Amino acid sequence: MEQDRLRFEKYVQREPDGCFRWCGGRDIRGYGIFFFKGKTAFAHRVALLIYDKIKQFTPGLQVRHSCGEASCVNPEHLSEGTREQNAADKVIHGTSLRGNRCHFAKLDWQKVSEIRRKSDEGIRRKILSDEYGVSSGTIGSIIKNKSWVSE
């Protein structure tokens, strides 16, 4: 494990803000990638094992970043948590793929405002879904403020 730790630390840059920035390869979302125990793994997950924060991963749990930085591998900034906790963290840190931040969003805030206004004027969901190229369920979620909610 010590050899893995030394090899791991070659890719770590310690920052004044306390984060350990991963300087090795990353995935499209910015999470570090590290070859560990014969396979490619996320560097933040490996950090918990290498720095003895945990002995093994709990099935069904994810790794949370208290700092909100995908590239951080500081074990003091990492902990296990549920998918729901991880999603809530991303909203708090402003890193969730919501609204315009979502690369495959068909709508933007202007269109969402139009949809809500038109719905208030009595235009049916089916007509709105055809006009904006999204499902009736998406229109319903927008109208009920279950999606596209201001942060």
Residue pairs with C-beta under 8 A, 6 or more apart in sequence:
1 50
4 36
4 46
4 50
5 50
5 51
8 34
8 43
8 46
8 47
8 50
8 73
10 24
11 22
11 23
11 24
11 32
11 34
11 43
12 20
12 21
12 22
12 23
12 73
13 20
13 21
13 23
14 20
14 21
15 21
17 67
18 67
18 74
18 76
18 77
19 67
19 69
19 71
19 72
19 74
19 77
20 47
20 72
20 73
20 74
20 77
21 69
21 71
21 72
21 73
22 31
22 32
22 43
22 44
22 71
22 72
22 73
24 32
24 33
24 34
24 43
25 32
25 33
25 34
26 32
26 33
26 70
26 71
27 33
27 42
29 70
30 70
30 71
31 42
31 43
31 44
31 70
31 71
32 42
32 43
32 44
32 71
32 73
33 40
33 41
33 42
33 43
34 40
34 41
34 42
34 43
34 46
35 41
36 46
36 49
42 63
43 73
44 63
44 65
44 70
44 72
44 73
44 78
45 57
45 63
46 73
47 53
47 73
47 74
47 75
47 78
48 54
48 57
48 63
48 75
48 78
48 80
49 55
49 56
51 75
53 75
53 78
53 79
54 80
57 80
58 80
60 82
61 80
61 81
61 82
62 80
62 81
62 82
62 83
62 86
63 78
63 79
63 80
63 81
63 86
64 78
64 79
64 80
64 81
64 85
64 86
64 89
65 72
65 77
65 78
65 89
65 93
66 77
66 78
66 79
66 89
67 74
67 77
67 93
68 89
68 90
68 92
68 93
68 94
68 95
69 77
70 95
72 78
81 89
87 96
90 96
91 98
91 151
94 151
97 103
98 148
98 151
99 105
99 108
99 109
99 148
100 108
100 109
106 132
106 133
106 134
107 115
107 132
107 134
107 142
107 148
109 148
111 132
112 142
112 148
115 128
115 132
115 139
115 142
115 143
116 142
116 143
118 128
119 125
119 128
119 139
119 143
125 136
125 139
125 140
125 143
126 136
128 139
129 135
129 136
129 138
129 139
132 139
138 147
140 146
141 147
141 148
142 148
